[in-house]
Amino acid sequence: MTTAVCPGSFDPITLGHLDIVRRTATMFDDVVVGVAKNPGKSGLLDLETRAELVRAAVFGAAQSAPELTRVRVAVVPGLLVDFCREVGAVAVVKGLRGGGDFDAEQPMALMNRHLSGVETIFLPGDQRYAHVASSLVKDIVRHGGPVDDLVPAGVTAALRAALGQPPAGS
């Protein structure tokens, strides 16, 4: 059985993230979505909330994408390479929206291979989501804008709650 890890901060998960997870599940027997704290980013949602939102998104999407039933979600407690070793992953799979993502991800991929031998596979993101970034989603919600067509069900409500905003329609 081959295992891959799809890591990310998922603050919050977007439909672009979910698409990469789904596509990874068509290539590997076992997929672990690793929800991690990125010290370079200030997170809005705590790790457990992010992991629960990812679980709910994967479970909800599995109704129409049965390959997602082979996906697990876990919090990455430390270094990604240690987590990969722990779950028996042979690869890390990352989605790329464009060249900027590649520039940010390549050094991490090289370091992960240097530290553990684990390879990173880059999947080009679906063009429908090329403009979707978690940071933009949070900014839109902060200013009262709509994001329901960019994120899985439940994410908008979680963001509004984290920002101290009333539920939609209140």
Secondary structure, DSSP 4 states (H G I P E B T S, - for coil): --EEEEEE--TT--HHHHHHHHHHHTT-SEEEEEEE--TTS--SS-HHHHHHHHHHHHHHHTTT-GGGGGEEEEEE-S-HHHHHHHHT-SEEEEEESSHHHHHHHHHHHHHHHHHH--EEEEEEPPGGGTT--HHHHHHHHHTT---TTTS-TTHHHHHHHHTTPPPTT-
